[in-house]
Amino acid sequence: MAVFIDGCFWHGCAKHFVPPKANADYWRLKIARNRERDADTSAILESDGWTVLRFWEHEDPRKVAVIIAGVVRRAQGDGARPAAPTAGD
């Protein structure tokens, strides 16, 4: 299982991202590349059998923990074990 907590600024949260006025073109492209990389990373991990969970930094950590725990419990109940990164991943 891969869990990502994406920062509202760095990943372009629809609720909280405010584009900087200085170097606007740079930041627009930077955030777009970050979002593309996030999508690519999720797709690669999912194609390798990983469960990918993404949350925003503004989400309630208790609710996020409950969701993660539920996914882990369901995976264990199915006889499957959530994929875990190994040293060096």
PDB file with one MODEL, atoms N, CA, C and O in Angstrom:
MODEL        1
ATOM      1  N   MET A   1       0.850  -1.167   0.000  1.00  0.00           N
ATOM      2  CA  MET A   1       0.000   0.000   0.000  1.00  0.00           C
ATOM      3  C   MET A   1       0.895   1.229   0.000  1.00  0.00           C
ATOM      4  O   MET A   1       1.917   1.272   0.686  1.00  0.00           O
ATOM      5  N   ALA A   2       0.505   2.208  -0.763  1.00  0.00           N
ATOM      6  CA  ALA A   2       1.222   3.482  -0.795  1.00  0.00           C
ATOM      7  C   ALA A   2       0.245   4.573  -0.366  1.00  0.00           C
ATOM      8  O   ALA A   2      -0.844   4.697  -0.927  1.00  0.00           O
ATOM      9  N   VAL A   3       0.638   5.351   0.618  1.00  0.00           N
ATOM     10  CA  VAL A   3      -0.199   6.437   1.113  1.00  0.00           C
ATOM     11  C   VAL A   3       0.547   7.745   0.882  1.00  0.00           C
ATOM     12  O   VAL A   3       1.702   7.897   1.278  1.00  0.00           O
ATOM     13  N   PHE A   4      -0.129   8.677   0.240  1.00  0.00           N
ATOM     14  CA  PHE A   4       0.454   9.988  -0.029  1.00  0.00           C
ATOM     15  C   PHE A   4      -0.402  11.053   0.634  1.00  0.00           C
ATOM     16  O   PHE A   4      -1.630  11.025   0.553  1.00  0.00           O
ATOM     17  N   ILE A   5       0.261  11.981   1.284  1.00  0.00           N
ATOM     18  CA  ILE A   5      -0.400  13.170   1.818  1.00  0.00           C
ATOM     19  C   ILE A   5       0.121  14.331   0.975  1.00  0.00           C
ATOM     20  O   ILE A   5       1.248  14.792   1.157  1.00  0.00           O
ATOM     21  N   ASP A   6      -0.710  14.790   0.061  1.00  0.00           N
ATOM     22  CA  ASP A   6      -0.282  15.831  -0.869  1.00  0.00           C
ATOM     23  C   ASP A   6      -0.494  17.217  -0.273  1.00  0.00           C
ATOM     24  O   ASP A   6      -1.557  17.525   0.265  1.00  0.00           O
ATOM     25  N   GLY A   7       0.540  18.043  -0.380  1.00  0.00           N
ATOM     26  CA  GLY A   7       0.459  19.414   0.088  1.00  0.00           C
ATOM     27  C   GLY A   7      -0.414  20.249  -0.833  1.00  0.00           C
ATOM     28  O   GLY A   7      -0.324  20.133  -2.055  1.00  0.00           O
ATOM     29  N   CYS A   8      -1.248  21.083  -0.254  1.00  0.00           N
ATOM     30  CA  CYS A   8      -2.194  21.881  -1.038  1.00  0.00           C
ATOM     31  C   CYS A   8      -1.473  22.790  -2.035  1.00  0.00           C
ATOM     32  O   CYS A   8      -1.934  22.941  -3.167  1.00  0.00           O
ATOM     33  N   PHE A   9      -0.375  23.386  -1.645  1.00  0.00           N
ATOM     34  CA  PHE A   9       0.340  24.262  -2.575  1.00  0.00           C
ATOM     35  C   PHE A   9       1.044  23.437  -3.642  1.00  0.00           C
ATOM     36  O   PHE A   9       0.840  23.667  -4.834  1.00  0.00           O
ATOM     37  N   TRP A  10       1.860  22.493  -3.238  1.00  0.00           N
ATOM     38  CA  TRP A  10       2.733  21.776  -4.172  1.00  0.00           C
ATOM     39  C   TRP A  10       1.985  20.888  -5.150  1.00  0.00           C
ATOM     40  O   TRP A  10       2.502  20.563  -6.218  1.00  0.00           O
ATOM     41  N   HIS A  11       0.764  20.493  -4.789  1.00  0.00           N
ATOM     42  CA  HIS A  11       0.025  19.571  -5.648  1.00  0.00           C
ATOM     43  C   HIS A  11      -1.239  20.195  -6.224  1.00  0.00           C
ATOM     44  O   HIS A  11      -2.023  19.507  -6.878  1.00  0.00           O
ATOM     45  N   GLY A  12      -1.447  21.482  -5.993  1.00  0.00           N
ATOM     46  CA  GLY A  12      -2.528  22.213  -6.649  1.00  0.00           C
ATOM     47  C   GLY A  12      -3.926  21.881  -6.169  1.00  0.00           C
ATOM     48  O   GLY A  12      -4.827  21.659  -6.979  1.00  0.00           O
ATOM     49  N   CYS A  13      -4.115  21.846  -4.867  1.00  0.00           N
ATOM     50  CA  CYS A  13      -5.431  21.574  -4.291  1.00  0.00           C
ATOM     51  C   CYS A  13      -6.473  22.561  -4.831  1.00  0.00           C
ATOM     52  O   CYS A  13      -6.255  23.773  -4.834  1.00  0.00           O
ATOM     53  N   ALA A  14      -7.604  22.019  -5.286  1.00  0.00           N
ATOM     54  CA  ALA A  14      -8.668  22.863  -5.836  1.00  0.00           C
ATOM     55  C   ALA A  14      -9.272  23.798  -4.782  1.00  0.00           C
ATOM     56  O   ALA A  14      -9.771  24.873  -5.115  1.00  0.00           O
ATOM     57  N   LYS A  15      -9.225  23.386  -3.518  1.00  0.00           N
ATOM     58  CA  LYS A  15      -9.806  24.208  -2.448  1.00  0.00           C
ATOM     59  C   LYS A  15      -8.874  25.313  -1.966  1.00  0.00           C
ATOM     60  O   LYS A  15      -9.332  26.409  -1.644  1.00  0.00           O
ATOM     61  N   HIS A  16      -7.550  25.033  -1.910  1.00  0.00           N
ATOM     62  CA  HIS A  16      -6.649  25.941  -1.210  1.00  0.00           C
ATOM     63  C   HIS A  16      -5.508  26.521  -2.035  1.00  0.00           C
ATOM     64  O   HIS A  16      -4.852  27.468  -1.601  1.00  0.00           O
ATOM     65  N   PHE A  17      -5.266  25.971  -3.206  1.00  0.00           N
ATOM     66  CA  PHE A  17      -4.125  26.454  -3.984  1.00  0.00           C
ATOM     67  C   PHE A  17      -4.391  27.873  -4.476  1.00  0.00           C
ATOM     68  O   PHE A  17      -5.413  28.151  -5.103  1.00  0.00           O
ATOM     69  N   VAL A  18      -3.456  28.752  -4.178  1.00  0.00           N
ATOM     70  CA  VAL A  18      -3.491  30.120  -4.678  1.00  0.00           C
ATOM     71  C   VAL A  18      -2.206  30.310  -5.467  1.00  0.00           C
ATOM     72  O   VAL A  18      -1.114  30.308  -4.898  1.00  0.00           O
ATOM     73  N   PRO A  19      -2.337  30.475  -6.778  1.00  0.00           N
ATOM     74  CA  PRO A  19      -1.122  30.608  -7.577  1.00  0.00           C
ATOM     75  C   PRO A  19      -0.359  31.882  -7.228  1.00  0.00           C
ATOM     76  O   PRO A  19      -0.958  32.948  -7.085  1.00  0.00           O
ATOM     77  N   PRO A  20       0.936  31.773  -7.094  1.00  0.00           N
ATOM     78  CA  PRO A  20       1.728  32.971  -6.810  1.00  0.00           C
ATOM     79  C   PRO A  20       1.654  33.955  -7.975  1.00  0.00           C
ATOM     80  O   PRO A  20       1.533  33.562  -9.135  1.00  0.00           O
ATOM     81  N   LYS A  21       1.730  35.221  -7.643  1.00  0.00           N
ATOM     82  CA  LYS A  21       1.723  36.255  -8.690  1.00  0.00           C
ATOM     83  C   LYS A  21       3.116  36.423  -9.285  1.00  0.00           C
ATOM     84  O   LYS A  21       3.258  36.682 -10.480  1.00  0.00           O
ATOM     85  N   ALA A  22       4.131  36.276  -8.460  1.00  0.00           N
ATOM     86  CA  ALA A  22       5.504  36.383  -8.952  1.00  0.00           C
ATOM     87  C   ALA A  22       5.862  35.086  -9.669  1.00  0.00           C
ATOM     88  O   ALA A  22       5.561  34.000  -9.175  1.00  0.00           O
ATOM     89  N   ASN A  23       6.492  35.194 -10.809  1.00  0.00           N
ATOM     90  CA  ASN A  23       6.890  34.019 -11.601  1.00  0.00           C
ATOM     91  C   ASN A  23       5.705  33.101 -11.888  1.00  0.00           C
ATOM     92  O   ASN A  23       5.819  31.879 -11.786  1.00  0.00           O
ATOM     93  N   ALA A  24       4.578  33.688 -12.244  1.00  0.00           N
ATOM     94  CA  ALA A  24       3.332  32.938 -12.416  1.00  0.00           C
ATOM     95  C   ALA A  24       3.471  31.800 -13.424  1.00  0.00           C
ATOM     96  O   ALA A  24       2.965  30.704 -13.182  1.00  0.00           O
ATOM     97  N   ASP A  25       4.140  32.034 -14.536  1.00  0.00           N
ATOM     98  CA  ASP A  25       4.288  30.977 -15.546  1.00  0.00           C
ATOM     99  C   ASP A  25       5.099  29.812 -14.998  1.00  0.00           C
ATOM    100  O   ASP A  25       4.752  28.651 -15.217  1.00  0.00           O
ATOM    101  N   TYR A  26       6.167  30.118 -14.293  1.00  0.00           N
ATOM    102  CA  TYR A  26       6.989  29.056 -13.695  1.00  0.00           C
ATOM    103  C   TYR A  26       6.138  28.189 -12.771  1.00  0.00           C
ATOM    104  O   TYR A  26       6.148  26.963 -12.881  1.00  0.00           O
ATOM    105  N   TRP A  27       5.401  28.828 -11.860  1.00  0.00           N
ATOM    106  CA  TRP A  27       4.639  28.078 -10.875  1.00  0.00           C
ATOM    107  C   TRP A  27       3.492  27.303 -11.505  1.00  0.00           C
ATOM    108  O   TRP A  27       3.189  26.190 -11.077  1.00  0.00           O
ATOM    109  N   ARG A  28       2.854  27.877 -12.514  1.00  0.00           N
ATOM    110  CA  ARG A  28       1.774  27.172 -13.200  1.00  0.00           C
ATOM    111  C   ARG A  28       2.304  25.869 -13.801  1.00  0.00           C
ATOM    112  O   ARG A  28       1.690  24.813 -13.654  1.00  0.00           O
ATOM    113  N   LEU A  29       3.447  25.955 -14.477  1.00  0.00           N
ATOM    114  CA  LEU A  29       4.056  24.762 -15.074  1.00  0.00           C
ATOM    115  C   LEU A  29       4.557  23.790 -14.011  1.00  0.00           C
ATOM    116  O   LEU A  29       4.398  22.578 -14.153  1.00  0.00           O
ATOM    117  N   LYS A  30       5.161  24.318 -12.947  1.00  0.00           N
ATOM    118  CA  LYS A  30       5.692  23.473 -11.868  1.00  0.00           C
ATOM    119  C   LYS A  30       4.579  22.649 -11.228  1.00  0.00           C
ATOM    120  O   LYS A  30       4.724  21.441 -11.045  1.00  0.00           O
ATOM    121  N   ILE A  31       3.472  23.299 -10.887  1.00  0.00           N
ATOM    122  CA  ILE A  31       2.365  22.596 -10.235  1.00  0.00           C
ATOM    123  C   ILE A  31       1.738  21.598 -11.208  1.00  0.00           C
ATOM    124  O   ILE A  31       1.365  20.498 -10.802  1.00  0.00           O
ATOM    125  N   ALA A  32       1.617  21.961 -12.471  1.00  0.00           N
ATOM    126  CA  ALA A  32       1.073  21.035 -13.468  1.00  0.00           C
ATOM    127  C   ALA A  32       1.963  19.800 -13.595  1.00  0.00           C
ATOM    128  O   ALA A  32       1.461  18.679 -13.683  1.00  0.00           O
ATOM    129  N   ARG A  33       3.278  20.001 -13.605  1.00  0.00           N
ATOM    130  CA  ARG A  33       4.202  18.855 -13.669  1.00  0.00           C
ATOM    131  C   ARG A  33       4.083  17.985 -12.421  1.00  0.00           C
ATOM    132  O   ARG A  33       4.125  16.758 -12.514  1.00  0.00           O
ATOM    133  N   ASN A  34       3.933  18.613 -11.256  1.00  0.00           N
ATOM    134  CA  ASN A  34       3.765  17.838 -10.021  1.00  0.00           C
ATOM    135  C   ASN A  34       2.512  16.967 -10.114  1.00  0.00           C
ATOM    136  O   ASN A  34       2.542  15.794  -9.741  1.00  0.00           O
ATOM    137  N   ARG A  35       1.423  17.533 -10.606  1.00  0.00           N
ATOM    138  CA  ARG A  35       0.171  16.785 -10.712  1.00  0.00           C
ATOM    139  C   ARG A  35       0.300  15.643 -11.721  1.00  0.00           C
ATOM    140  O   ARG A  35      -0.212  14.547 -11.493  1.00  0.00           O
ATOM    141  N   GLU A  36       0.979  15.901 -12.825  1.00  0.00           N
ATOM    142  CA  GLU A  36       1.212  14.848 -13.823  1.00  0.00           C
ATOM    143  C   GLU A  36       2.053  13.724 -13.221  1.00  0.00           C
ATOM    144  O   GLU A  36       1.759  12.545 -13.422  1.00  0.00           O
ATOM    145  N   ARG A  37       3.097  14.094 -12.485  1.00  0.00           N
ATOM    146  CA  ARG A  37       3.952  13.097 -11.848  1.00  0.00           C
ATOM    147  C   ARG A  37       3.155  12.290 -10.830  1.00  0.00           C
ATOM    148  O   ARG A  37       3.332  11.075 -10.733  1.00  0.00           O
ATOM    149  N   ASP A  38       2.279  12.948 -10.070  1.00  0.00           N
ATOM    150  CA  ASP A  38       1.430  12.236  -9.107  1.00  0.00           C
ATOM    151  C   ASP A  38       0.573  11.194  -9.818  1.00  0.00           C
ATOM    152  O   ASP A  38       0.479  10.051  -9.369  1.00  0.00           O
ATOM    153  N   ALA A  39      -0.050  11.585 -10.922  1.00  0.00           N
ATOM    154  CA  ALA A  39      -0.906  10.666 -11.676  1.00  0.00           C
ATOM    155  C   ALA A  39      -0.084   9.510 -12.236  1.00  0.00           C
ATOM    156  O   ALA A  39      -0.506   8.356 -12.179  1.00  0.00           O
ATOM    157  N   ASP A  40       1.088   9.824 -12.776  1.00  0.00           N
ATOM    158  CA  ASP A  40       1.964   8.774 -13.316  1.00  0.00           C
ATOM    159  C   ASP A  40       2.411   7.812 -12.219  1.00  0.00           C
ATOM    160  O   ASP A  40       2.399   6.596 -12.411  1.00  0.00           O
ATOM    161  N   THR A  41       2.801   8.353 -11.079  1.00  0.00           N
ATOM    162  CA  THR A  41       3.254   7.526  -9.960  1.00  0.00           C
ATOM    163  C   THR A  41       2.137   6.598  -9.502  1.00  0.00           C
ATOM    164  O   THR A  41       2.362   5.406  -9.291  1.00  0.00           O
ATOM    165  N   SER A  42       0.935   7.142  -9.347  1.00  0.00           N
ATOM    166  CA  SER A  42      -0.196   6.314  -8.926  1.00  0.00           C
ATOM    167  C   SER A  42      -0.468   5.215  -9.952  1.00  0.00           C
ATOM    168  O   SER A  42      -0.691   4.063  -9.581  1.00  0.00           O
ATOM    169  N   ALA A  43      -0.450   5.562 -11.229  1.00  0.00           N
ATOM    170  CA  ALA A  43      -0.721   4.573 -12.282  1.00  0.00           C
ATOM    171  C   ALA A  43       0.320   3.460 -12.290  1.00  0.00           C
ATOM    172  O   ALA A  43      -0.025   2.287 -12.429  1.00  0.00           O
ATOM    173  N   ILE A  44       1.583   3.820 -12.143  1.00  0.00           N
ATOM    174  CA  ILE A  44       2.659   2.819 -12.125  1.00  0.00           C
ATOM    175  C   ILE A  44       2.501   1.890 -10.922  1.00  0.00           C
ATOM    176  O   ILE A  44       2.583   0.670 -11.061  1.00  0.00           O
ATOM    177  N   LEU A  45       2.276   2.466  -9.753  1.00  0.00           N
ATOM    178  CA  LEU A  45       2.122   1.637  -8.552  1.00  0.00           C
ATOM    179  C   LEU A  45       0.906   0.723  -8.662  1.00  0.00           C
ATOM    180  O   LEU A  45       0.980  -0.457  -8.318  1.00  0.00           O
ATOM    181  N   GLU A  46      -0.211   1.265  -9.140  1.00  0.00           N
ATOM    182  CA  GLU A  46      -1.423   0.457  -9.273  1.00  0.00           C
ATOM    183  C   GLU A  46      -1.219  -0.661 -10.294  1.00  0.00           C
ATOM    184  O   GLU A  46      -1.716  -1.771 -10.099  1.00  0.00           O
ATOM    185  N   SER A  47      -0.501  -0.385 -11.370  1.00  0.00           N
ATOM    186  CA  SER A  47      -0.261  -1.435 -12.369  1.00  0.00           C
ATOM    187  C   SER A  47       0.640  -2.537 -11.811  1.00  0.00           C
ATOM    188  O   SER A  47       0.636  -3.662 -12.310  1.00  0.00           O
ATOM    189  N   ASP A  48       1.411  -2.208 -10.774  1.00  0.00           N
ATOM    190  CA  ASP A  48       2.261  -3.204 -10.108  1.00  0.00           C
ATOM    191  C   ASP A  48       1.534  -3.877  -8.945  1.00  0.00           C
ATOM    192  O   ASP A  48       2.143  -4.635  -8.190  1.00  0.00           O
ATOM    193  N   GLY A  49       0.230  -3.604  -8.797  1.00  0.00           N
ATOM    194  CA  GLY A  49      -0.565  -4.271  -7.771  1.00  0.00           C
ATOM    195  C   GLY A  49      -0.689  -3.544  -6.447  1.00  0.00           C
ATOM    196  O   GLY A  49      -1.280  -4.074  -5.506  1.00  0.00           O
ATOM    197  N   TRP A  50      -0.144  -2.341  -6.357  1.00  0.00           N
ATOM    198  CA  TRP A  50      -0.234  -1.583  -5.119  1.00  0.00           C
ATOM    199  C   TRP A  50      -1.609  -0.930  -4.999  1.00  0.00           C
ATOM    200  O   TRP A  50      -2.242  -0.599  -6.001  1.00  0.00           O
ATOM    201  N   THR A  51      -2.054  -0.753  -3.775  1.00  0.00           N
ATOM    202  CA  THR A  51      -3.211   0.079  -3.489  1.00  0.00           C
ATOM    203  C   THR A  51      -2.664   1.473  -3.188  1.00  0.00           C
ATOM    204  O   THR A  51      -1.820   1.638  -2.308  1.00  0.00           O
ATOM    205  N   VAL A  52      -3.144   2.463  -3.915  1.00  0.00           N
ATOM    206  CA  VAL A  52      -2.659   3.830  -3.743  1.00  0.00           C
ATOM    207  C   VAL A  52      -3.765   4.666  -3.117  1.00  0.00           C
ATOM    208  O   VAL A  52      -4.881   4.741  -3.631  1.00  0.00           O
ATOM    209  N   LEU A  53      -3.431   5.287  -2.003  1.00  0.00           N
ATOM    210  CA  LEU A  53      -4.353   6.192  -1.324  1.00  0.00           C
ATOM    211  C   LEU A  53      -3.722   7.577  -1.310  1.00  0.00           C
ATOM    212  O   LEU A  53      -2.563   7.733  -0.924  1.00  0.00           O
ATOM    213  N   ARG A  54      -4.481   8.577  -1.729  1.00  0.00           N
ATOM    214  CA  ARG A  54      -3.990   9.957  -1.729  1.00  0.00           C
ATOM    215  C   ARG A  54      -4.947  10.820  -0.917  1.00  0.00           C
ATOM    216  O   ARG A  54      -6.168  10.734  -1.049  1.00  0.00           O
ATOM    217  N   PHE A  55      -4.357  11.643  -0.085  1.00  0.00           N
ATOM    218  CA  PHE A  55      -5.121  12.563   0.750  1.00  0.00           C
ATOM    219  C   PHE A  55      -4.488  13.944   0.642  1.00  0.00           C
ATOM    220  O   PHE A  55      -3.321  14.085   0.276  1.00  0.00           O
ATOM    221  N   TRP A  56      -5.279  14.954   0.968  1.00  0.00           N
ATOM    222  CA  TRP A  56      -4.763  16.327   1.003  1.00  0.00           C
ATOM    223  C   TRP A  56      -4.325  16.662   2.423  1.00  0.00           C
ATOM    224  O   TRP A  56      -4.861  16.130   3.396  1.00  0.00           O
ATOM    225  N   GLU A  57      -3.354  17.544   2.524  1.00  0.00           N
ATOM    226  CA  GLU A  57      -2.838  17.930   3.842  1.00  0.00           C
ATOM    227  C   GLU A  57      -3.914  18.543   4.731  1.00  0.00           C
ATOM    228  O   GLU A  57      -3.796  18.504   5.956  1.00  0.00           O
ATOM    229  N   HIS A  58      -4.956  19.106   4.134  1.00  0.00           N
ATOM    230  CA  HIS A  58      -5.993  19.765   4.939  1.00  0.00           C
ATOM    231  C   HIS A  58      -7.032  18.781   5.485  1.00  0.00           C
ATOM    232  O   HIS A  58      -7.886  19.169   6.283  1.00  0.00           O
ATOM    233  N   GLU A  59      -6.970  17.524   5.068  1.00  0.00           N
ATOM    234  CA  GLU A  59      -7.954  16.552   5.545  1.00  0.00           C
ATOM    235  C   GLU A  59      -7.686  16.188   7.003  1.00  0.00           C
ATOM    236  O   GLU A  59      -6.544  16.169   7.463  1.00  0.00           O
ATOM    237  N   ASP A  60      -8.765  15.903   7.705  1.00  0.00           N
ATOM    238  CA  ASP A  60      -8.683  15.544   9.124  1.00  0.00           C
ATOM    239  C   ASP A  60      -7.856  14.269   9.275  1.00  0.00           C
ATOM    240  O   ASP A  60      -8.232  13.225   8.744  1.00  0.00           O
ATOM    241  N   PRO A  61      -6.732  14.343   9.996  1.00  0.00           N
ATOM    242  CA  PRO A  61      -5.868  13.173  10.132  1.00  0.00           C
ATOM    243  C   PRO A  61      -6.576  11.961  10.755  1.00  0.00           C
ATOM    244  O   PRO A  61      -6.261  10.823  10.410  1.00  0.00           O
ATOM    245  N   ARG A  62      -7.516  12.190  11.654  1.00  0.00           N
ATOM    246  CA  ARG A  62      -8.243  11.066  12.265  1.00  0.00           C
ATOM    247  C   ARG A  62      -9.090  10.346  11.217  1.00  0.00           C
ATOM    248  O   ARG A  62      -9.152   9.117  11.200  1.00  0.00           O
ATOM    249  N   LYS A  63      -9.739  11.114  10.346  1.00  0.00           N
ATOM    250  CA  LYS A  63     -10.551  10.499   9.290  1.00  0.00           C
ATOM    251  C   LYS A  63      -9.665   9.764   8.291  1.00  0.00           C
ATOM    252  O   LYS A  63     -10.009   8.676   7.829  1.00  0.00           O
ATOM    253  N   VAL A  64      -8.527  10.363   7.961  1.00  0.00           N
ATOM    254  CA  VAL A  64      -7.582   9.714   7.052  1.00  0.00           C
ATOM    255  C   VAL A  64      -7.116   8.388   7.651  1.00  0.00           C
ATOM    256  O   VAL A  64      -7.061   7.377   6.952  1.00  0.00           O
ATOM    257  N   ALA A  65      -6.786   8.388   8.927  1.00  0.00           N
ATOM    258  CA  ALA A  65      -6.323   7.169   9.593  1.00  0.00           C
ATOM    259  C   ALA A  65      -7.407   6.094   9.573  1.00  0.00           C
ATOM    260  O   ALA A  65      -7.107   4.917   9.375  1.00  0.00           O
ATOM    261  N   VAL A  66      -8.661   6.487   9.775  1.00  0.00           N
ATOM    262  CA  VAL A  66      -9.766   5.526   9.747  1.00  0.00           C
ATOM    263  C   VAL A  66      -9.898   4.913   8.353  1.00  0.00           C
ATOM    264  O   VAL A  66     -10.106   3.707   8.220  1.00  0.00           O
ATOM    265  N   ILE A  67      -9.778   5.730   7.329  1.00  0.00           N
ATOM    266  CA  ILE A  67      -9.873   5.223   5.956  1.00  0.00           C
ATOM    267  C   ILE A  67      -8.738   4.243   5.675  1.00  0.00           C
ATOM    268  O   ILE A  67      -8.961   3.160   5.133  1.00  0.00           O
ATOM    269  N   ILE A  68      -7.525   4.628   6.046  1.00  0.00           N
ATOM    270  CA  ILE A  68      -6.369   3.747   5.813  1.00  0.00           C
ATOM    271  C   ILE A  68      -6.549   2.423   6.552  1.00  0.00           C
ATOM    272  O   ILE A  68      -6.328   1.353   5.984  1.00  0.00           O
ATOM    273  N   ALA A  69      -6.947   2.500   7.813  1.00  0.00           N
ATOM    274  CA  ALA A  69      -7.146   1.278   8.606  1.00  0.00           C
ATOM    275  C   ALA A  69      -8.216   0.390   7.974  1.00  0.00           C
ATOM    276  O   ALA A  69      -8.080  -0.833   7.961  1.00  0.00           O
ATOM    277  N   GLY A  70      -9.279   1.001   7.451  1.00  0.00           N
ATOM    278  CA  GLY A  70     -10.333   0.224   6.806  1.00  0.00           C
ATOM    279  C   GLY A  70      -9.841  -0.493   5.563  1.00  0.00           C
ATOM    280  O   GLY A  70     -10.196  -1.648   5.327  1.00  0.00           O
ATOM    281  N   VAL A  71      -9.025   0.182   4.769  1.00  0.00           N
ATOM    282  CA  VAL A  71      -8.470  -0.443   3.563  1.00  0.00           C
ATOM    283  C   VAL A  71      -7.560  -1.608   3.950  1.00  0.00           C
ATOM    284  O   VAL A  71      -7.592  -2.664   3.318  1.00  0.00           O
ATOM    285  N   VAL A  72      -6.757  -1.415   4.980  1.00  0.00           N
ATOM    286  CA  VAL A  72      -5.861  -2.486   5.439  1.00  0.00           C
ATOM    287  C   VAL A  72      -6.683  -3.668   5.931  1.00  0.00           C
ATOM    288  O   VAL A  72      -6.385  -4.811   5.584  1.00  0.00           O
ATOM    289  N   ARG A  73      -7.717  -3.411   6.737  1.00  0.00           N
ATOM    290  CA  ARG A  73      -8.557  -4.503   7.251  1.00  0.00           C
ATOM    291  C   ARG A  73      -9.226  -5.276   6.115  1.00  0.00           C
ATOM    292  O   ARG A  73      -9.274  -6.506   6.134  1.00  0.00           O
ATOM    293  N   ARG A  74      -9.741  -4.543   5.129  1.00  0.00           N
ATOM    294  CA  ARG A  74     -10.387  -5.220   3.994  1.00  0.00           C
ATOM    295  C   ARG A  74      -9.384  -6.068   3.227  1.00  0.00           C
ATOM    296  O   ARG A  74      -9.692  -7.188   2.819  1.00  0.00           O
ATOM    297  N   ALA A  75      -8.191  -5.537   3.033  1.00  0.00           N
ATOM    298  CA  ALA A  75      -7.158  -6.292   2.310  1.00  0.00           C
ATOM    299  C   ALA A  75      -6.779  -7.548   3.085  1.00  0.00           C
ATOM    300  O   ALA A  75      -6.583  -8.606   2.486  1.00  0.00           O
ATOM    301  N   GLN A  76      -6.675  -7.449   4.383  1.00  0.00           N
ATOM    302  CA  GLN A  76      -6.330  -8.616   5.198  1.00  0.00           C
ATOM    303  C   GLN A  76      -7.474  -9.618   5.231  1.00  0.00           C
ATOM    304  O   GLN A  76      -7.240 -10.825   5.275  1.00  0.00           O
ATOM    305  N   GLY A  77      -8.698  -9.132   5.210  1.00  0.00           N
ATOM    306  CA  GLY A  77      -9.861 -10.005   5.215  1.00  0.00           C
ATOM    307  C   GLY A  77     -10.006 -10.771   3.917  1.00  0.00           C
ATOM    308  O   GLY A  77     -10.583 -11.858   3.893  1.00  0.00           O
ATOM    309  N   ASP A  78      -9.482 -10.206   2.833  1.00  0.00           N
ATOM    310  CA  ASP A  78      -9.526 -10.877   1.534  1.00  0.00           C
ATOM    311  C   ASP A  78      -8.411 -11.907   1.409  1.00  0.00           C
ATOM    312  O   ASP A  78      -8.287 -12.571   0.380  1.00  0.00           O
ATOM    313  N   GLY A  79      -7.606 -12.040   2.448  1.00  0.00           N
ATOM    314  CA  GLY A  79      -6.481 -12.958   2.378  1.00  0.00           C
ATOM    315  C   GLY A  79      -5.277 -12.334   1.699  1.00  0.00           C
ATOM    316  O   GLY A  79      -4.219 -12.953   1.589  1.00  0.00           O
ATOM    317  N   ALA A  80      -5.448 -11.110   1.248  1.00  0.00           N
ATOM    318  CA  ALA A  80      -4.328 -10.414   0.617  1.00  0.00           C
ATOM    319  C   ALA A  80      -3.657  -9.542   1.659  1.00  0.00           C
ATOM    320  O   ALA A  80      -4.283  -9.108   2.626  1.00  0.00           O
ATOM    321  N   ARG A  81      -2.398  -9.297   1.453  1.00  0.00           N
ATOM    322  CA  ARG A  81      -1.686  -8.392   2.337  1.00  0.00           C
ATOM    323  C   ARG A  81      -1.374  -7.140   1.554  1.00  0.00           C
ATOM    324  O   ARG A  81      -0.914  -7.232   0.416  1.00  0.00           O
ATOM    325  N   PRO A  82      -1.611  -5.964   2.128  1.00  0.00           N
ATOM    326  CA  PRO A  82      -1.288  -4.741   1.405  1.00  0.00           C
ATOM    327  C   PRO A  82       0.208  -4.695   1.108  1.00  0.00           C
ATOM    328  O   PRO A  82       1.034  -5.061   1.943  1.00  0.00           O
ATOM    329  N   ALA A  83       0.530  -4.249  -0.074  1.00  0.00           N
ATOM    330  CA  ALA A  83       1.946  -4.144  -0.439  1.00  0.00           C
ATOM    331  C   ALA A  83       2.613  -3.104   0.434  1.00  0.00           C
ATOM    332  O   ALA A  83       2.046  -2.049   0.719  1.00  0.00           O
ATOM    333  N   ALA A  84       3.809  -3.412   0.847  1.00  0.00           N
ATOM    334  CA  ALA A  84       4.568  -2.475   1.680  1.00  0.00           C
ATOM    335  C   ALA A  84       5.900  -2.220   1.005  1.00  0.00           C
ATOM    336  O   ALA A  84       6.490  -3.128   0.421  1.00  0.00           O
ATOM    337  N   PRO A  85       6.378  -0.978   1.085  1.00  0.00           N
ATOM    338  CA  PRO A  85       7.667  -0.709   0.488  1.00  0.00           C
ATOM    339  C   PRO A  85       8.775  -1.473   1.206  1.00  0.00           C
ATOM    340  O   PRO A  85       8.691  -1.729   2.407  1.00  0.00           O
ATOM    341  N   THR A  86       9.792  -1.826   0.471  1.00  0.00           N
ATOM    342  CA  THR A  86      10.944  -2.477   1.072  1.00  0.00           C
ATOM    343  C   THR A  86      12.064  -1.467   1.166  1.00  0.00           C
ATOM    344  O   THR A  86      12.002  -0.404   0.549  1.00  0.00           O
ATOM    345  N   ALA A  87      13.076  -1.791   1.926  1.00  0.00           N
ATOM    346  CA  ALA A  87      14.217  -0.885   2.081  1.00  0.00           C
ATOM    347  C   ALA A  87      14.733  -0.503   0.713  1.00  0.00           C
ATOM    348  O   ALA A  87      14.926  -1.360  -0.149  1.00  0.00           O
ATOM    349  N   GLY A  88      14.953   0.765   0.518  1.00  0.00           N
ATOM    350  CA  GLY A  88      15.477   1.254  -0.748  1.00  0.00           C
ATOM    351  C   GLY A  88      14.397   1.691  -1.720  1.00  0.00           C
ATOM    352  O   GLY A  88      14.713   2.244  -2.774  1.00  0.00           O
ATOM    353  N   ASP A  89      13.107   1.456  -1.392  1.00  0.00           N
ATOM    354  CA  ASP A  89      12.023   1.895  -2.278  1.00  0.00           C
ATOM    355  C   ASP A  89      11.750   3.361  -2.068  1.00  0.00           C
ATOM    356  O   ASP A  89      10.871   3.925  -2.719  1.00  0.00           O
TER     357      ASP A  89
ENDMDL
END
